[in-house]
Amino acid sequence: MPTPVHRSFVWTSIITLFLDQLTKTVIYGMFARPNTPPSVSIIGNILKISFTTNPSGVFGLKFGPPWFHFLLQGSGIVLLLFFVLRNKNYFLSYAYGIILGGALGNLIDRIRLGYVIDFIDFEIRAIRFRWFTFNLADAFIVIGVIMIFFYEFIIGIKQRKECKSENAGLSGQQFHNPN
């Protein structure tokens, strides 16, 4: 029977997947019309919406045949589910849900279309910096990973220190010999 923590993971995954697929559908519809400009500026030349397709892997890198990309994504999803089943923390369940929703969004594109739809185009011309065009699924995956790092390195360290200090206090009481 699913626990409330697992339900929060499932709902976060569903919402994330829905938002990803909705934005890709809207972007595809916007740029499929004739006479559509190649990009739409959101914040000057820094942030634009541009329709691109990515038949390759992460950041457009090719590292093997197409089936290998499915294998990597599938393996990542199975590994993520392993962590989810062991998880009892709400914060981590949201992080895992965000990652799964993003991973499933890109996997659905790859299965349905043979490529992933990317549309967020970020560039700072003054310093000649241009990031790879990405989508909400990519952003969700990065946000989820950052949340896990935050939990493990900030909250986790604090909890381990508190646990050690509690255990040190207990062990000192247990072995204290007043004679």
C-alpha positions as MATLAB code, in Angstrom:
seq = 'MPTPVHRSFVWTSIITLFLDQLTKTVIYGMFARPNTPPSVSIIGNILKISFTTNPSGVFGLKFGPPWFHFLLQGSGIVLLLFFVLRNKNYFLSYAYGIILGGALGNLIDRIRLGYVIDFIDFEIRAIRFRWFTFNLADAFIVIGVIMIFFYEFIIGIKQRKECKSENAGLSGQQFHNPN';
ca = [
       0.000    0.000    0.000;
       1.477    3.381   -0.963;
       2.514    5.663    1.859;
       1.762    9.410    1.853;
       5.427   10.011    0.939;
       5.075    7.730   -2.079;
       1.809    9.406   -3.081;
       3.537   12.797   -3.025;
       6.208   11.320   -5.319;
       3.568   10.011   -7.750;
       1.624   13.292   -7.854;
       4.800   15.347   -8.280;
       5.825   13.083  -11.176;
       2.412   13.396  -12.838;
       2.290   17.190  -12.516;
       5.864   17.577  -13.755;
       5.244   15.278  -16.718;
       2.015   17.122  -17.575;
       3.711   20.551  -17.492;
       6.572   19.298  -19.659;
       4.314   17.733  -22.286;
       1.948   20.725  -22.263;
       4.747   23.222  -22.923;
       6.207   21.060  -25.696;
       2.789   20.764  -27.341;
       2.235   24.534  -27.152;
       5.713   25.290  -28.529;
       5.316   22.752  -31.321;
       1.943   24.311  -32.226;
       3.392   27.839  -32.166;
       6.291   27.075  -34.448;
       4.433   24.705  -36.803;
       2.465   27.623  -38.293;
       3.747   29.187  -41.501;
       5.611   32.503  -41.292;
       6.568   31.945  -37.655;
       9.842   33.631  -36.689;
      12.672   31.238  -35.749;
      12.577   32.459  -32.154;
      10.523   34.635  -29.829;
      12.350   36.937  -27.434;
      11.320   36.707  -23.790;
      14.076   38.797  -22.159;
      15.926   40.666  -24.919;
      18.632   38.522  -26.466;
      19.225   36.683  -23.197;
      16.209   34.365  -23.068;
      14.340   33.245  -26.171;
      11.885   30.553  -27.143;
      13.230   28.648  -30.154;
      11.933   25.364  -31.524;
      14.693   22.797  -31.978;
      14.807   19.026  -32.029;
      17.399   16.852  -30.359;
      17.696   13.311  -31.734;
      20.849   12.753  -29.657;
      21.485   12.506  -25.939;
      22.184   15.044  -23.233;
      23.316   18.416  -24.651;
      22.980   17.001  -28.159;
      25.901   14.611  -27.650;
      25.857   11.337  -29.521;
      27.198    8.452  -27.493;
      26.100    5.339  -29.255;
      23.150    4.145  -31.326;
      19.604    5.396  -30.585;
      18.695    2.266  -28.601;
      21.525    3.096  -26.194;
      19.796    6.384  -25.281;
      16.642    4.409  -24.394;
      18.742    1.999  -22.332;
      20.400    4.825  -20.408;
      17.111    6.595  -19.695;
      15.407    3.346  -18.710;
      18.286    2.392  -16.402;
      18.195    5.831  -14.792;
      14.446    5.537  -14.184;
      14.824    2.057  -12.622;
      17.630    3.328  -10.363;
      15.501    6.310   -9.359;
      12.575    4.021   -8.480;
      14.928    1.967   -6.280;
      15.729    5.123   -4.276;
      12.059    6.113   -4.175;
      11.000    2.780   -2.643;
      13.569    3.223    0.155;
      12.649    6.868    0.748;
      10.628    8.066    3.738;
      11.278   11.800    3.374;
       8.801   14.225    1.760;
      11.459   16.647    0.504;
      13.285   13.842   -1.301;
      10.014   12.445   -2.651;
       9.342   15.786   -4.350;
      12.902   15.847   -5.734;
      12.576   12.287   -7.060;
       9.139   13.083   -8.506;
      10.471   16.122  -10.343;
      13.327   14.048  -11.791;
      11.035   11.196  -12.853;
       8.524   13.547  -14.484;
      11.314   15.186  -16.476;
      12.915   11.878  -17.467;
       9.561   10.441  -18.571;
       8.793   13.622  -20.529;
      11.958   13.289  -22.587;
      11.525    9.516  -22.936;
       7.968    9.991  -24.243;
       9.274   12.470  -26.841;
      12.010   10.085  -27.888;
       9.569    7.165  -28.261;
       6.749    9.172  -29.889;
       8.775   11.472  -32.145;
      12.261    9.989  -32.383;
      13.701   13.192  -30.883;
      13.269   15.491  -27.900;
      11.681   18.927  -28.340;
      13.883   21.693  -26.925;
      12.837   25.340  -26.830;
      14.460   27.351  -24.018;
      17.369   29.282  -25.506;
      19.685   31.102  -23.069;
      22.540   33.358  -24.194;
      24.600   36.222  -22.777;
      26.285   37.810  -25.785;
      28.390   40.295  -23.789;
      30.505   37.438  -22.412;
      29.980   35.139  -25.420;
      28.089   32.566  -23.385;
      25.410   30.405  -24.947;
      23.888   27.439  -23.163;
      22.453   24.436  -24.959;
      18.797   24.796  -25.923;
      16.764   22.818  -23.400;
      13.186   22.141  -22.256;
      11.231   22.013  -19.009;
      12.012   18.309  -18.548;
      15.734   19.104  -18.542;
      15.167   21.962  -16.100;
      13.066   19.715  -13.832;
      15.779   17.054  -13.769;
      18.418   19.632  -12.828;
      16.166   21.150  -10.134;
      15.500   17.692   -8.669;
      19.221   16.857   -8.581;
      19.984   20.214   -6.921;
      17.295   19.459   -4.324;
      18.915   16.077   -3.578;
      22.375   17.669   -3.264;
      20.914   20.346   -0.994;
      19.277   17.709    1.167;
      22.325   15.469    1.361;
      24.937   18.163    1.895;
      23.047   20.736    3.965;
      20.180   19.017    5.753;
      21.823   15.581    5.852;
      25.066   16.885    7.379;
      23.110   18.812   10.014;
      21.038   15.736   10.890;
      24.132   13.508   11.085;
      25.840   16.001   13.420;
      22.757   16.122   15.648;
      22.571   12.334   15.660;
      26.278   12.031   16.552;
      25.962   14.540   19.388;
      22.914   12.681   20.748;
      24.741    9.367   20.507;
      27.851   10.853   22.121;
      25.738   12.101   25.030;
      24.124    8.690   25.425;
      27.379    6.794   25.186;
      28.981    9.080   27.782;
      26.101    8.393   30.166;
      26.205    4.674   29.557;
      29.917    4.325   30.283;
      30.209    6.892   33.041;
      31.349    5.209   36.225;
      30.853    7.437   39.276;
      33.171    5.272   41.476;
];
